[in-house]
Amino acid sequence: MRVFVAGATGAIGTRLVPRLVESGHHVIGTSRSREKAERLAAQGAEPVVLDLLDARAVREALAAARPDAIVHQATSLAGGLDIKHFDRSFAQTNRLRVEGTDALLAAARAAGVERFVAQSYAGWPSGRGGGEVVTEQEPLDPDPLPEMRGTLDAIRHLEETVVEAGGLALRYGGFYGSPDDVQLEPVRKRQFPIVGDGGGVWSFVHLDDAAAATVLALERGDPGVYNVVDDDPAPVREWLPALAEAIGAKPPRHVPTWLARILAGEVGVMMLTESRGASNAKAKRELGWTLRYPSWREGFTAAYARVGTEQGGLSRVA
């Protein structure tokens, strides 16, 4: 297929483009700069410099590319993450999830493109309460914390519009295995603590496994939502010390909930004490997805065995 990848130079796009090329697809990849476009060309893709928030430019780019399918992986977290002001940190990403998604879908309709795969997120959007692990059937949080309501609305918009258009929304777990990690430095500096009992459950996925699942979703997935996570959802009190050990850092500190609420706000406390993991049963069953790293336990070790305290880490939380 001719595959148009929006956000081709991001964390997952960097792993996805080579896999698509290796699978025999012709990739047209977008970036926001000419420098990154050159990297795409080196990977065997046809680069396009494009602002997804410019609907007219998106329509023209799709018309020129004549793709058979579109993969929407565009996010924008270059400025880092401020958990206490969650929506502010994700403001640009949320525009890409709403305006960018709408522009791509409109351009797809105009160009007659029916195959559409988009990036969503598994974890905190499912809300608090209920079991520790959720499936795709569970609705997104109907009553999110005020500080993250805008981000959840953007995720809901993306999923609903994509699925209504006959596309697939992939709810990825927390990415790891990237050298460009916004979370790694706080772990090294012991600024990422275990809060309370550390009972918040997280699901992870190695970037290579995420890319492999995305190729399968593109080639054979039926419309709908899929959790793209590993087999081992785990509480913060288990995975955070393991991550610190994998990168050669000291163990994380323990912080009482009341203090964490002052330092990181309600969002930080919720993520570290009440968040829930996700089940990957549907993706494995319907896509035939096999993970190279079924658990972050071996994945962290493999990803950081050589980079030590210099590189690697978790790359996103939404």
C-alpha positions in Angstrom: 0.0 0.0 0.0 0.9 3.6 -0.3 0.8 4.7 3.4 0.6 8.3 4.5 2.1 8.5 8.0 1.4 11.8 9.9 3.9 12.4 12.6 6.4 10.1 11.1 9.4 11.4 13.0 7.9 11.0 16.5 8.6 8.3 19.1 6.7 5.6 17.4 6.8 7.0 13.9 10.6 6.6 13.9 10.2 2.8 14.6 7.1 2.4 12.4 8.4 3.9 9.1 11.3 1.3 8.7 8.9 -1.6 9.4 6.4 -0.4 6.8 9.2 0.0 4.3 10.5 -3.5 5.1 7.0 -4.9 4.7 6.9 -3.6 1.1 4.8 -0.5 1.6 5.5 2.9 0.0 5.6 5.4 2.9 4.9 9.1 2.6 5.9 10.5 6.0 5.3 14.0 7.4 7.4 16.1 9.6 7.3 19.7 10.7 10.9 20.5 9.6 13.1 19.9 6.6 15.8 18.5 8.9 13.6 15.7 10.1 12.3 15.2 6.6 15.9 14.3 5.5 15.9 11.6 8.2 12.7 10.1 6.7 14.3 10.0 3.3 17.2 8.1 4.8 14.7 5.6 6.1 13.4 5.0 2.7 10.2 7.1 3.0 9.0 9.9 0.8 9.2 13.0 3.1 6.6 15.8 3.2 6.9 18.9 5.4 3.4 19.5 6.7 1.5 21.4 9.4 -1.5 19.2 10.3 -3.3 22.2 11.7 -3.4 23.7 8.2 -6.5 21.9 6.8 -5.9 23.2 3.2 -2.3 22.0 3.2 -3.4 18.6 4.5 -6.0 18.3 1.8 -3.4 19.2 -0.9 -0.8 16.9 0.6 -3.2 13.9 0.6 -4.3 14.7 -3.0 -0.7 14.7 -4.1 0.3 11.6 -2.2 -2.6 9.5 -3.4 -2.4 7.1 -0.4 -4.3 3.9 0.2 -4.1 4.3 3.9 -3.4 6.9 6.6 -1.6 6.4 10.0 -2.1 9.4 12.4 0.8 9.4 14.9 1.2 13.2 15.4 1.8 14.5 18.9 3.7 17.5 20.3 5.4 17.2 23.7 8.7 18.9 22.9 8.2 21.3 25.8 8.2 18.6 28.4 5.4 17.5 30.8 4.0 19.5 33.7 1.8 17.0 35.5 0.3 19.7 37.8 -0.8 21.6 34.7 -1.7 18.6 32.6 -4.0 20.2 30.0 -1.5 23.0 29.4 1.2 20.5 28.7 -0.9 18.7 26.2 -2.5 21.8 24.5 -0.7 21.4 21.2 -1.1 17.6 21.2 -4.8 18.0 21.9 -5.2 20.4 18.9 -3.5 17.7 16.8 -6.0 15.1 18.2 -9.0 17.3 17.3 -8.1 19.7 14.5 -5.4 17.5 13.0 -7.7 14.4 13.1 -10.6 16.3 11.5 -8.3 17.7 8.8 -6.9 14.2 7.9 -10.3 12.6 7.9 -11.8 15.3 5.7 -8.8 15.0 3.3 -9.2 11.2 3.4 -12.8 11.4 2.4 -12.0 13.8 -0.5 -9.2 11.5 -1.7 -11.3 8.4 -1.3 -9.0 6.9 1.4 -10.8 4.4 3.6 -8.1 2.9 5.7 -7.3 5.0 8.8 -5.3 4.2 11.9 -4.8 6.7 14.7 -2.9 6.9 18.0 -4.8 7.0 21.3 -3.7 6.1 24.8 -4.5 3.3 27.4 -4.4 4.0 31.1 -5.7 7.1 32.9 -8.4 7.9 30.3 -10.3 4.9 31.6 -10.8 6.7 34.9 -10.8 5.6 38.5 -12.7 2.8 40.3 -13.5 -0.6 39.0 -11.0 -3.4 38.3 -7.2 -2.9 38.0 -7.3 -3.9 34.3 -9.8 -2.7 31.7 -10.8 -3.8 28.2 -11.7 -1.7 25.2 -15.4 -2.1 26.1 -15.1 0.1 29.2 -16.1 3.7 28.5 -13.6 6.5 29.0 -13.8 8.4 32.3 -17.1 10.3 32.5 -15.9 12.5 35.3 -12.2 13.3 34.8 -10.2 15.6 37.0 -10.6 19.3 36.0 -6.9 19.6 35.2 -7.1 16.8 32.5 -10.6 17.3 31.1 -9.4 19.0 27.9 -7.0 16.2 27.2 -9.6 13.5 27.8 -12.1 15.4 25.6 -9.5 15.4 22.8 -8.8 11.7 23.1 -12.6 11.0 23.1 -13.0 13.1 20.0 -10.2 11.3 18.2 -11.5 7.8 19.0 -15.1 8.6 18.2 -14.5 10.3 14.9 -12.0 7.8 13.7 -14.1 4.8 14.6 -17.3 6.4 13.1 -15.3 6.9 9.9 -14.5 3.1 9.8 -11.0 3.5 11.2 -8.9 2.0 14.1 -7.9 3.8 17.3 -4.9 2.2 19.0 -4.6 2.8 22.7 -0.9 2.5 23.3 0.5 1.8 26.8 3.4 3.9 28.1 6.2 3.8 25.6 9.7 2.8 26.6 13.0 2.0 24.8 13.5 5.5 23.4 16.7 7.6 24.0 14.6 10.8 24.0 12.9 10.3 27.4 11.2 13.2 29.3 10.7 11.0 32.3 14.2 9.5 32.7 15.9 12.5 34.2 13.4 12.8 37.1 13.9 9.1 37.8 17.7 9.6 37.9 17.3 12.6 40.2 14.8 10.7 42.4 12.2 13.3 41.6 9.7 10.6 40.5 8.5 9.1 43.8 6.3 6.2 44.8 3.2 8.0 46.2 1.3 6.5 49.1 1.1 2.7 48.6 2.1 3.0 44.9 -1.0 1.2 43.9 -1.6 3.0 40.6 -1.5 0.3 37.8 0.3 1.1 34.5 0.6 -0.7 31.2 3.6 -0.4 29.0 4.7 -1.4 25.5 8.2 -1.4 24.0 8.3 0.9 21.0 9.3 -1.9 18.7 6.3 -4.0 19.8 4.0 -0.9 19.4 5.3 -0.5 15.8 4.7 -4.1 15.0 1.1 -4.0 16.3 0.5 -0.8 14.2 1.6 -2.5 11.0 -0.7 -5.4 11.7 -3.6 -3.1 12.5 -3.0 -1.3 9.2 -2.9 -4.5 7.2 -5.6 -6.6 8.8 -7.4 -4.9 11.7 -11.2 -4.4 11.7 -12.5 -1.0 12.6 -12.6 -0.2 16.4 -10.5 0.4 19.4 -7.5 -1.8 20.4 -5.3 -1.7 23.5 -1.7 -2.0 22.4 0.0 -2.9 25.7 2.2 -5.7 27.0 1.0 -8.7 29.1 2.0 -7.3 32.5 0.1 -4.3 33.9 1.8 -3.5 37.2 1.5 -1.1 40.1 4.0 1.8 40.4 5.6 0.3 43.5 6.8 -2.6 41.3 7.8 -1.0 38.0 9.3 2.3 39.1 12.1 0.7 41.3 12.8 -1.7 38.4 13.2 1.2 36.0 15.5 3.0 38.4 17.6 -0.1 38.7 17.7 -0.7 34.9 19.1 2.8 34.3 21.5 2.6 37.2 19.7 5.1 39.4 19.1 5.0 43.1 15.7 3.6 44.2 12.8 6.1 44.1 11.7 8.0 47.2 8.5 7.3 49.0 6.2 10.3 49.4 2.9 10.5 51.4 -0.2 11.4 49.4 -0.7 14.7 51.1 2.7 15.9 50.1 2.4 14.6 46.5 -0.8 16.5 46.2 1.0 19.7 47.0 3.9 19.0 44.7 2.2 17.3 41.7 -1.5 18.1 42.1 -4.4 15.8 41.9 -3.4 14.5 38.5 -0.1 13.3 39.8 -1.6 11.6 42.8 -4.3 9.9 40.7 -1.9 8.6 38.1 0.4 7.1 40.8 -2.3 5.7 43.1 -5.5 5.1 41.2 -4.7 4.6 37.5 -5.6 1.3 35.9 -3.9 -1.0 33.4 -5.3 -2.4 30.2 -5.8 -5.9 28.6 -4.2 -6.7 25.2 -6.3 -9.8 24.6 -8.2 -8.2 21.7 -5.1 -7.0 19.8 -3.4 -10.4 20.3 -6.5 -12.3 19.2 -7.7 -10.2 16.3 -4.4 -8.9 14.9 -2.3 -12.0 15.6 0.2 -9.8 17.5 3.1 -11.4 19.2 5.2 -9.3 21.5 9.0 -9.4 21.6 8.8 -8.2 25.1 5.7 -9.6 26.8 6.6 -7.8 30.0 8.4 -4.6 30.9 10.3 -6.7 33.4 12.6 -8.1 30.7 11.9 -5.2 28.4 13.4 -2.6 30.7 16.5 -4.7 31.2 17.0 -5.3 27.5 16.3 -1.7 26.6 18.8 -0.2 29.1 21.5 -2.9 29.4 23.9 -0.8 27.3 22.7 2.7 27.7 23.0 2.7 31.5 22.6 6.1 32.9 23.0 7.9 29.6 19.9 7.0 27.5 16.6 5.3 27.3 13.3 5.5 29.2 9.6 6.1 29.2 8.6 8.5 26.5 5.0 9.5 27.2 2.0 9.3 29.5 -0.7 10.3 27.1 
